[in-house]
Amino acid sequence: MERRKFFRNAGLLGLGSVLFSPLEAFSQENSKQKNNHKKPKNIIFMVSDGMSIGTLNMTDLYLQRTTGTGTKWINLYRDNKVSRGMMDMASASSLVTDSAAASSSWGGGNRVANGTLNVGENGELYKTIWKKFKEVGKKAGCVTTVPITHATPAGFLVQSKSRYDQEGIAEKYLVEKYDVLMGGGKEYFEASSREDAKDLFTSFEKAGFEVVKTRKELLSSHSKKPFLGVFHAGGLPYTLDRNNDEKIAEQIPTLAEMTTIAIEKMKTNKEGFVLQIEGGKVDWAAHSNCVGGLINEQIAFDQALKVAIDFAAKDGETLVVITTDHGNSNPGLLYGKEADKQFDTIQKFTHTNEWILNEINSDFNISQVIDKIKEANGFEISKEDAYHILGYYNGLEKSDTGLYNYKKLPFKLLSEIQKKHTNVGWIGDNHSADFVELAMFGPGNEKQPPFIKNTDLHKLLLEVCEMPL
């Protein structure tokens, strides 16, 4: 009898394990313990653009070996402080999405073709989620390390037939009057660089915005006006280069600093706020197969994530969404007898591959190429490798092409040379069709399923805030 009772109870326990996954069980318990408010007042949506799982993994390893702490993101997993799942990020036109279609799937709630922003196949215009929240009284904004007119912020803010119409996107921002906009992209606002010669900075000021262009102006801003901060012509300089150049550090704010100011400017709003934070240059570093740039951009994102989580933990009414829009180049630390030692070589890097390859020119000789790479990476390459790099500048070899390599610099070759010293490899130099990490902290996180389609995240955020779909 006791034996039959044991197996009957064991069967019920097994059935329970099917009906209630460990993630669901934790999410429910986490909700009971942490989330006194079922309905979040605020949303902070964190996007590490182009982050493959290898990027997150290597950054955590890097910080463990340099600071002993690991990343904030992984520590949230270690400490069971978030719900966690995976997300299918396919676009309407491809299993491999671009950032425009990815952001639009969250922003407009519909899958669209790569290259478009919240515009359907037949010209349908999908209202963006930040506009929906703004219409009910919440403040809304976006912060990024690439142009503020770039695909990821734009996908939460506007509709456009082409993500590349960044001049037009800047004008749409003026019409919509979002509350906080920060990043790079001066070229899309300044009269001297716009094709139509419009001075959008002046137009924003006339529309009631405070406009700032330097880190000093940002940190000293206490205005309650709508806010536009644009700090560089294109994307902001890479964090690794910024960390080793005092002039850049004085002029350009960090993502954590921008995040802090953005929250400060919106947190007192009675109806709450919604804020997207993008580590956009994680993606750019992956496109250029730059491991030093990649890890340091992910660290910068992680520091901004800490700002968001610290605020949300204290506030108690803020849902923090943590994710990426797609993988990129799938980097990883590879097996080898000296893998640990070689991975630690990255700690000596002082500049990105973009900096190195822009410093080299056709007047360089072999020794100068070797010296320049040693200055930036701390190791000496062979004369043969230096010769191959120099060949690109003398027209002897064909270089890489692509959206983020308009100068056709030999990024791939340099990364292959660095691999001999770092043991970090790449599968390519473009986006991948990975299912991506998705985590949530704060009220509403108990509603996150273990697996979700990208467009359903749009619906989930509206649902947890008790907004109409």
C-alpha positions as CSV (number, residue, x, y, z in Angstrom):
1,M,0.0,0.0,0.0
2,E,2.7,2.4,1.0
3,R,4.6,1.4,-2.1
4,R,1.6,2.2,-4.3
5,K,1.1,5.6,-2.5
6,F,4.8,6.5,-3.1
7,F,4.6,5.9,-6.8
8,R,1.2,7.6,-7.1
9,N,2.6,10.7,-5.3
10,A,5.8,10.5,-7.4
11,G,3.6,10.4,-10.5
12,L,1.7,13.5,-9.4
13,L,5.1,15.2,-8.7
14,G,6.2,14.3,-12.2
15,L,3.0,15.7,-13.7
16,G,3.6,18.9,-11.7
17,S,7.0,19.2,-13.2
18,V,5.5,19.1,-16.6
19,L,2.7,21.6,-15.8
20,F,5.0,24.0,-13.9
21,S,8.4,24.5,-15.3
22,P,11.3,25.5,-13.0
23,L,11.2,29.0,-14.7
24,E,7.5,29.3,-14.0
25,A,7.8,28.2,-10.4
26,F,10.6,30.7,-9.8
27,S,8.8,33.4,-11.6
28,Q,5.7,32.9,-9.5
29,E,7.7,32.9,-6.3
30,N,9.8,35.8,-7.4
31,S,6.5,37.7,-8.1
32,K,5.2,37.0,-4.6
33,Q,8.4,38.0,-2.9
34,K,9.5,40.9,-5.0
35,N,6.6,42.5,-6.8
36,N,4.1,44.2,-4.6
37,H,2.8,46.1,-7.6
38,K,1.3,43.9,-10.3
39,K,1.1,46.8,-12.7
40,P,4.4,48.6,-13.5
41,K,4.3,52.3,-13.6
42,N,7.6,52.5,-15.6
43,I,9.3,50.4,-18.2
44,I,13.1,50.5,-18.9
45,F,13.8,48.4,-22.1
46,M,17.5,47.5,-22.3
47,V,18.9,46.3,-25.7
48,S,22.5,45.2,-26.2
49,D,22.3,45.4,-29.9
50,G,23.8,42.4,-31.8
51,M,24.8,40.5,-28.6
52,S,25.5,36.9,-29.3
53,I,25.5,34.6,-26.2
54,G,29.3,34.4,-26.6
55,T,29.5,38.1,-26.2
56,L,27.7,38.0,-22.8
57,N,29.7,34.9,-21.8
58,M,33.1,36.4,-22.6
59,T,32.3,39.7,-20.9
60,D,31.3,37.9,-17.8
61,L,34.5,35.8,-17.9
62,Y,36.5,39.0,-18.5
63,L,35.1,40.8,-15.5
64,Q,35.4,37.7,-13.3
65,R,39.1,37.7,-14.2
66,T,39.7,41.4,-13.8
67,T,37.3,42.5,-11.0
68,G,36.1,39.2,-9.5
69,T,32.5,40.2,-9.9
70,G,31.2,39.1,-13.3
71,T,28.5,41.1,-15.1
72,K,25.4,42.6,-13.6
73,W,23.4,40.7,-16.2
74,I,24.7,37.2,-15.4
75,N,24.7,38.0,-11.7
76,L,20.9,38.6,-12.0
77,Y,20.7,35.0,-13.2
78,R,23.1,33.7,-10.6
79,D,21.1,35.4,-7.8
80,N,17.7,34.3,-9.3
81,K,16.5,37.9,-9.4
82,V,14.9,37.9,-12.8
83,S,12.6,35.8,-15.0
84,R,14.4,34.4,-18.0
85,G,13.5,33.1,-21.4
86,M,14.4,33.0,-25.1
87,M,12.9,35.0,-28.0
88,D,12.4,34.3,-31.7
89,M,13.6,37.4,-33.6
90,A,12.8,36.5,-37.2
91,S,11.6,39.3,-39.5
92,A,8.8,39.2,-42.1
93,S,11.4,38.9,-44.9
94,S,14.1,36.6,-43.3
95,L,15.0,34.2,-40.5
96,V,17.9,36.6,-40.0
97,T,16.6,40.0,-38.9
98,D,18.2,43.4,-39.1
99,S,17.9,45.9,-36.3
100,A,15.0,47.8,-37.9
101,A,12.7,44.9,-38.3
102,A,13.7,43.6,-34.8
103,S,12.9,46.9,-33.1
104,S,9.7,47.2,-35.1
105,S,8.6,43.8,-33.9
106,W,8.7,45.1,-30.3
107,G,7.8,48.7,-31.2
108,G,4.9,48.2,-33.6
109,G,3.9,44.7,-32.6
110,N,4.2,43.3,-36.2
111,R,6.9,41.6,-38.2
112,V,8.1,43.8,-41.0
113,A,10.7,43.4,-43.8
114,N,14.3,44.0,-43.0
115,G,15.2,47.7,-43.6
116,T,11.8,49.1,-42.7
117,L,10.4,50.7,-39.5
118,N,6.8,49.8,-38.6
119,V,5.6,49.8,-42.2
120,G,3.9,46.7,-43.5
121,E,4.2,45.0,-46.8
122,N,1.2,46.9,-48.2
123,G,2.1,50.2,-46.6
124,E,0.3,49.6,-43.3
125,L,1.6,52.0,-40.6
126,Y,1.9,50.4,-37.1
127,K,1.6,52.7,-34.2
128,T,4.6,52.5,-31.9
129,I,4.5,51.3,-28.4
130,W,6.2,54.4,-27.0
131,K,3.6,56.6,-28.7
132,K,0.9,54.5,-27.2
133,F,2.3,55.0,-23.7
134,K,2.9,58.7,-24.4
135,E,-0.8,59.1,-25.3
136,V,-1.8,58.0,-21.8
137,G,0.5,60.5,-20.1
138,K,3.8,58.7,-19.7
139,K,7.0,60.3,-20.6
140,A,8.9,58.4,-23.4
141,G,12.4,58.4,-24.7
142,C,15.4,56.5,-26.1
143,V,19.1,56.6,-25.3
144,T,21.8,54.9,-27.5
145,T,25.5,54.8,-28.3
146,V,24.9,55.0,-32.0
147,P,22.9,57.8,-33.9
148,I,19.7,58.5,-32.1
149,T,18.1,58.2,-35.5
150,H,19.4,54.6,-35.9
151,A,17.2,51.6,-36.3
152,T,16.7,50.4,-32.7
153,P,15.5,53.7,-31.1
154,A,13.6,54.6,-34.3
155,G,11.7,51.3,-34.1
156,F,10.1,52.4,-30.8
157,L,9.3,55.9,-32.0
158,V,8.3,56.3,-35.7
159,Q,7.4,54.7,-39.0
160,S,9.6,54.9,-42.0
161,K,9.8,53.0,-45.3
162,S,13.6,53.0,-44.9
163,R,15.8,52.8,-41.8
164,Y,18.5,54.7,-43.9
165,D,16.4,57.8,-44.1
166,Q,17.9,59.2,-40.9
167,E,17.4,62.8,-41.9
168,G,13.7,62.1,-42.3
169,I,13.6,60.1,-39.0
170,A,15.1,63.1,-37.2
171,E,12.3,65.3,-38.5
172,K,9.7,62.8,-37.4
173,Y,11.1,63.0,-33.9
174,L,10.5,66.8,-34.0
175,V,6.9,66.2,-34.9
176,E,6.3,63.5,-32.3
177,K,8.1,65.5,-29.5
178,Y,9.3,62.6,-27.4
179,D,10.6,63.6,-24.0
180,V,14.2,62.3,-24.0
181,L,16.4,61.6,-27.0
182,M,20.2,60.9,-26.5
183,G,23.0,59.5,-28.6
184,G,25.1,60.3,-31.7
185,G,24.0,61.5,-35.1
186,K,24.8,65.2,-35.3
187,E,25.1,64.9,-39.1
188,Y,21.3,64.3,-39.3
189,F,20.5,67.5,-37.3
190,E,23.1,70.0,-38.5
191,A,22.3,72.2,-41.5
192,S,25.9,71.9,-42.8
193,S,25.6,68.1,-43.2
194,R,21.9,67.6,-44.1
195,E,21.0,67.5,-47.8
196,D,18.1,69.9,-47.3
197,A,20.3,72.3,-45.2
198,K,17.7,72.4,-42.4
199,D,19.0,73.3,-39.0
200,L,17.1,70.8,-36.8
201,F,18.9,71.8,-33.7
202,T,17.4,75.2,-33.9
203,S,14.0,73.7,-34.8
204,F,14.1,71.5,-31.7
205,E,15.0,74.5,-29.5
206,K,12.1,76.5,-31.0
207,A,9.8,73.6,-30.2
208,G,10.7,73.8,-26.5
209,F,13.5,71.3,-26.3
210,E,16.7,71.7,-24.3
211,V,19.5,70.8,-26.8
212,V,23.0,69.7,-25.5
213,K,26.0,68.6,-27.4
214,T,28.7,67.8,-24.8
215,R,29.1,65.6,-21.7
216,K,29.6,68.7,-19.6
217,E,26.3,70.2,-20.8
218,L,24.6,66.9,-20.1
219,L,25.8,66.5,-16.6
220,S,24.9,70.1,-15.7
221,S,21.4,69.9,-17.1
222,H,18.6,70.4,-14.7
223,S,15.9,71.6,-17.1
224,K,12.4,70.0,-17.1
225,K,12.0,70.6,-20.8
226,P,11.9,67.9,-23.4
227,F,15.6,66.9,-24.0
228,L,17.7,66.3,-27.0
229,G,21.4,65.3,-26.4
230,V,23.5,64.6,-29.5
231,F,27.2,64.1,-28.8
232,H,29.0,63.0,-32.0
233,A,28.7,63.2,-35.7
234,G,27.9,59.5,-36.1
235,G,27.9,56.8,-33.5
236,L,29.7,57.7,-30.3
237,P,33.3,56.7,-30.0
238,Y,34.0,53.1,-28.8
239,T,34.3,52.8,-25.0
240,L,37.7,51.2,-25.3
241,D,39.0,54.2,-27.3
242,R,37.2,56.6,-24.9
243,N,38.8,55.0,-21.9
244,N,42.2,55.7,-23.3
245,D,41.7,59.2,-24.6
246,E,41.1,62.0,-22.1
247,K,39.8,64.4,-24.7
248,I,37.1,62.0,-25.9
249,A,36.2,61.1,-22.2
250,E,35.7,64.8,-21.5
251,Q,33.4,65.4,-24.5
252,I,31.4,62.1,-24.7
253,P,29.2,60.7,-21.9
254,T,29.0,57.1,-21.1
255,L,25.9,55.0,-21.6
256,A,25.5,54.8,-17.8
257,E,25.7,58.6,-17.5
258,M,23.1,59.1,-20.2
259,T,20.9,56.4,-18.6
260,T,21.1,58.2,-15.2
261,I,20.2,61.6,-16.6
262,A,17.3,60.1,-18.7
263,I,15.8,58.5,-15.6
264,E,16.3,61.7,-13.5
265,K,14.4,63.7,-16.2
266,M,11.5,61.4,-16.3
267,K,11.0,59.7,-12.9
268,T,8.9,62.5,-11.4
269,N,6.2,62.3,-14.0
270,K,2.9,61.4,-12.3
271,E,1.9,58.8,-14.9
272,G,5.4,57.3,-15.1
273,F,7.8,56.8,-18.0
274,V,9.0,54.4,-20.7
275,L,12.7,54.4,-21.7
276,Q,14.7,52.4,-24.2
277,I,18.4,52.1,-23.6
278,E,20.6,50.7,-26.4
279,G,24.2,49.5,-26.4
280,G,24.3,50.0,-30.1
281,K,28.1,49.7,-30.6
282,V,28.1,46.1,-29.3
283,D,26.7,45.4,-32.8
284,W,29.2,47.5,-34.6
285,A,32.2,45.9,-32.8
286,A,30.8,42.5,-33.7
287,H,30.6,43.5,-37.4
288,S,34.2,44.5,-37.3
289,N,35.2,41.3,-35.3
290,C,36.8,43.5,-32.7
291,V,37.0,41.6,-29.5
292,G,38.5,44.5,-27.4
293,G,35.8,46.8,-28.6
294,L,33.1,44.2,-28.2
295,I,33.8,43.3,-24.6
296,N,34.2,46.9,-23.5
297,E,30.9,47.9,-25.2
298,Q,29.2,45.1,-23.4
299,I,30.7,46.3,-20.1
300,A,29.4,49.8,-20.8
301,F,26.0,48.3,-21.4
302,D,26.3,46.4,-18.2
303,Q,27.1,49.5,-16.3
304,A,23.9,51.1,-17.7
305,L,22.0,48.0,-16.8
306,K,23.2,48.4,-13.2
307,V,21.8,52.0,-13.2
308,A,18.4,50.7,-14.4
309,I,18.3,47.8,-11.9
310,D,19.4,49.9,-9.0
311,F,16.6,52.4,-9.8
312,A,14.0,49.7,-10.3
313,A,14.9,47.9,-7.1
314,K,14.6,51.1,-5.0
315,D,11.5,52.4,-6.9
316,G,9.5,49.1,-6.8
317,E,7.3,50.2,-9.7
318,T,9.6,49.7,-12.7
319,L,9.8,46.7,-15.0
320,V,13.2,46.3,-16.6
321,V,13.4,44.3,-19.8
322,I,16.8,43.0,-20.7
323,T,17.5,41.6,-24.2
324,T,19.2,41.8,-27.6
325,D,17.7,42.1,-31.1
326,H,19.8,39.4,-32.8
327,G,23.2,37.7,-32.6
328,N,26.1,39.0,-34.6
329,S,29.2,37.0,-35.7
330,N,28.9,34.6,-32.8
331,P,32.3,35.1,-31.1
332,G,33.6,32.7,-28.5
333,L,36.6,31.7,-26.5
334,L,38.0,28.5,-28.2
335,Y,39.6,25.5,-26.6
336,G,43.4,25.5,-26.4
337,K,46.2,24.6,-23.9
338,E,46.7,28.3,-23.1
339,A,43.2,29.5,-23.7
340,D,43.0,31.2,-20.3
341,K,46.3,33.0,-20.6
342,Q,45.6,34.1,-24.2
343,F,42.1,35.3,-23.3
344,D,43.7,37.5,-20.6
345,T,45.7,39.2,-23.3
346,I,42.6,41.2,-24.1
347,Q,43.1,43.0,-20.8
348,K,46.1,44.8,-22.4
349,F,44.1,46.2,-25.3
350,T,44.0,50.0,-25.3
351,H,42.3,50.7,-28.6
352,T,39.8,49.1,-31.0
353,N,40.6,47.6,-34.4
354,E,38.9,50.6,-36.0
355,W,41.4,52.9,-34.3
356,I,44.4,50.7,-35.4
357,L,43.3,50.4,-39.0
358,N,42.6,54.1,-39.3
359,E,46.0,54.9,-37.9
360,I,47.8,52.7,-40.5
361,N,48.1,54.2,-44.0
362,S,49.9,53.4,-47.2
363,D,53.0,55.3,-46.2
364,F,53.6,52.8,-43.3
365,N,56.4,50.2,-43.5
366,I,56.3,46.7,-42.0
367,S,57.9,47.8,-38.7
368,Q,55.4,50.7,-38.3
369,V,52.5,48.3,-38.7
370,I,54.0,45.9,-36.1
371,D,54.6,48.8,-33.7
372,K,51.1,50.3,-34.1
373,I,49.4,47.0,-33.3
374,K,51.7,46.4,-30.3
375,E,50.8,49.9,-29.0
376,A,47.1,49.0,-29.2
377,N,47.1,45.3,-28.3
378,G,50.3,44.7,-26.3
379,F,51.7,41.9,-28.5
380,E,54.0,41.8,-31.5
381,I,52.7,40.3,-34.8
382,S,54.9,38.6,-37.4
383,K,56.4,40.4,-40.3
384,E,54.3,38.2,-42.6
385,D,51.1,39.2,-40.9
386,A,52.1,42.9,-41.0
387,Y,52.9,42.5,-44.8
388,H,49.4,41.1,-45.4
389,I,47.7,44.0,-43.5
390,L,49.8,46.6,-45.4
391,G,48.8,45.0,-48.7
392,Y,45.3,46.3,-48.2
393,Y,46.6,49.8,-48.1
394,N,48.7,49.4,-51.2
395,G,45.8,47.9,-53.2
396,L,47.4,44.5,-53.4
397,E,44.5,42.7,-51.7
398,K,40.7,43.0,-51.7
399,S,39.2,44.2,-48.4
400,D,36.0,43.5,-46.6
401,T,32.9,45.5,-47.5
402,G,29.7,46.2,-45.7
403,L,27.5,48.8,-44.0
404,Y,29.8,49.3,-41.1
405,N,33.0,49.1,-43.1
406,Y,32.6,52.0,-45.6
407,K,36.4,52.5,-45.7
408,K,36.9,48.9,-46.6
409,L,39.4,48.2,-43.9
410,P,40.9,44.7,-43.3
411,F,38.9,44.0,-40.1
412,K,38.6,40.2,-40.8
413,L,42.3,39.8,-41.4
414,L,43.2,41.7,-38.2
415,S,40.8,39.6,-36.1
416,E,42.4,36.4,-37.5
417,I,45.8,37.6,-36.5
418,Q,44.5,38.5,-33.0
419,K,43.0,35.1,-32.7
420,K,46.5,33.6,-32.5
421,H,47.0,35.7,-29.4
422,T,43.5,35.7,-27.8
423,N,42.0,32.3,-28.8
424,V,38.7,34.2,-29.7
425,G,37.1,33.1,-32.9
426,W,34.2,34.4,-35.0
427,I,31.8,32.6,-37.4
428,G,31.6,35.7,-39.7
429,D,31.0,39.4,-39.6
430,N,27.2,39.7,-39.8
431,H,23.9,39.0,-38.0
432,S,22.8,35.5,-37.1
433,A,19.4,33.9,-36.6
434,D,19.9,33.1,-32.9
435,F,17.1,32.9,-30.5
436,V,18.0,35.6,-28.0
437,E,18.2,36.1,-24.3
438,L,15.2,37.8,-22.6
439,A,15.1,38.6,-18.9
440,M,12.8,40.8,-16.8
441,F,13.1,42.4,-13.4
442,G,10.3,44.0,-11.4
443,P,6.5,44.1,-11.4
444,G,5.0,42.1,-14.3
445,N,8.0,39.8,-14.8
446,E,6.0,36.9,-13.5
447,K,4.0,37.0,-16.8
448,Q,7.1,36.3,-18.9
449,P,6.9,32.9,-20.7
450,P,10.0,30.7,-21.2
451,F,9.8,31.2,-24.9
452,I,8.2,34.1,-26.8
453,K,7.8,35.4,-30.3
454,N,9.2,39.0,-30.8
455,T,5.9,40.6,-31.6
456,D,4.3,39.0,-28.5
457,L,6.7,41.0,-26.4
458,H,4.9,44.2,-27.6
459,K,1.6,42.7,-26.5
460,L,3.0,41.5,-23.2
461,L,4.3,45.0,-22.2
462,L,0.9,46.4,-23.0
463,E,-0.8,43.6,-21.0
464,V,1.2,44.0,-17.9
465,C,0.5,47.8,-17.9
466,E,-3.2,47.1,-18.5
467,M,-3.2,48.9,-21.8
468,P,-5.4,47.9,-24.7
469,L,-3.6,45.8,-27.3
